[in-house]
Amino acid sequence: MSDFVADLVKQVKPSATIAVSMKAAELKRAGKDVIGLGAGEPDFDTPDHIKDAAIAAIKAGQTKYTAVDGTPELKQAIIGKLLRENHVSYQPNEILVSCGAKHSISNLLNAVINPGDEVIIPAPYWVSYPDMTLLAGGESVIVNTTMADDFKITAEQLREAITDKTRLVMLNSPSNPTGKAYTRVEMQALGEVIVENPHVLVATDDIYEHIYWGAEPLANLVELFPEIRDRVIIINGVSKAYAMTGWRIGYAAGHQDIIAAMRKIQSQSTSNPCSISQAAATEAYNGPQDCLGVMKAAFKERHDYLVEALNQIPGLKCAQGEGAFYAFPDVTEVVAKVDGISDDVELATWLLENAGVAVVPGTPFGAPGYVRLSFATSIDVLKAAVARLDDAIRPFFA
Ligand SMILES: Cc1ncc(COP(=O)(O)O)c(C=O)c1O
């Protein structure tokens, strides 16, 4: 029956992170003791006041279709959040609420990409960007960085990557999988390149903005360069900040013409995101914000422990992150030492089978030679995972 699957879809790779989680779950079901560090979601539960808002919405009968682009209440809550936290001002017709930030990105790419248009994606990148670009008919232009570059592209690299066919640049800060964030000065330099290229749009995927402990406040491109406001599309949502991955609420903020095009796509695909989840997200933005600090502090503590511990394991080199909940060590020395494996993908399988630890290989993030470990789990679990990794790897360096 695979003959019936469209050619374009055959080119799309299934999500590597979901694949690792599924493999780990399968081994667990088979009775194997596996520690899963593959997941990209907070281990915290959604705060009670947010759950209560959802329950109240159900009881109040908010169980019908809403406006395709989100309830007026949620849009106002998002507008309030953008003003309060990011110092940027938007109108309701410049906001589109979707079923997660992933859906917002997919809507955006489908709304602005013509066949063959180029999308610049700095690597390491979130696994989904290139495949979503492919599905939208675009061509990914990958700009590589390494640990030595702090995993960040420079203005020169961006300038060189831009061609007449460039339609969009995808920025993600703090980054999945590296945890690195652009400083204000670095963002300013990138912004200047965008100013010079009026045919280029920028998507800023800010989904990890609340899981950030860098030295200075995060720099927002729209705040830095109001003159390119119309060409920047802010992508964000409640999944990571408020531990609401399952509720599926994300949004885009941008020029009304682009938002209207995205809304049209959404109106012919999913229609509105879940009405109850929208009520919960409204409370997330309007309600008490102390949960953000509590979760951030826990992520920072785990980060500090894990990066330090990984660097004690022979053959692993791990940089400090400034946010998100991933460690992204260089594993090339381990790959070279362990018999019978030749890359990070094989190493990840080897670690699953020999150490009982599920990590995601760097290759699907556009970064061969690295693996990603999620620290969205307790310190005790991280300690157990580190001990297992150490036991499995150290003998090869004896
Ligand atoms: C960089 C990045 N952007 C977007 C998303 C998707 O977020 P959502 O759950 O809101 O669709 C993720 C989730 O892993 C992510 O890591």
The ligand as an SDF file (V2000), in Angstrom:
LIG
                    3D

 16 16  0  0  0  0  0  0  0  0999 V2000
   12.2950   24.4380   19.6510 C   0  0  0  0  0  0  0  0  0  0  0  0
   10.9000   23.9460   19.7700 C   0  0  0  0  0  0  0  0  0  0  0  0
    9.9320   24.6150   19.1470 N   0  0  0  0  0  0  0  0  0  0  0  0
    8.6530   24.2100   19.2180 C   0  0  0  0  0  0  0  0  0  0  0  0
    8.2960   23.0920   19.9270 C   0  0  0  0  0  0  0  0  0  0  0  0
    6.8610   22.6550   19.9360 C   0  0  0  0  0  0  0  0  0  0  0  0
    6.1510   23.1100   21.0150 O   0  0  0  0  0  0  0  0  0  0  0  0
    4.6080   22.7870   21.1790 P   0  0  0  0  0  0  0  0  0  0  0  0
    4.4900   21.6790   22.1740 O   0  0  0  0  0  0  0  0  0  0  0  0
    3.9950   24.0560   21.6770 O   0  0  0  0  0  0  0  0  0  0  0  0
    4.0560   22.3990   19.8470 O   0  0  0  0  0  0  0  0  0  0  0  0
    9.2760   22.3590   20.5950 C   0  0  0  0  0  0  0  0  0  0  0  0
    8.9180   21.1160   21.3220 C   0  0  0  0  0  0  0  0  0  0  0  0
    9.7310   20.2380   21.5650 O   0  0  0  0  0  0  0  0  0  0  0  0
   10.6180   22.8040   20.5190 C   0  0  0  0  0  0  0  0  0  0  0  0
   11.5980   22.1440   21.1520 O   0  0  0  0  0  0  0  0  0  0  0  0
  1  2  1  0
  2  3  1  0
  2 15  2  0
  3  4  2  0
  4  5  1  0
  5  6  1  0
  5 12  2  0
  6  7  1  0
  7  8  1  0
  8  9  2  0
  8 10  1  0
  8 11  1  0
 12 13  1  0
 12 15  1  0
 13 14  2  0
 15 16  1  0
M  END
$$$$
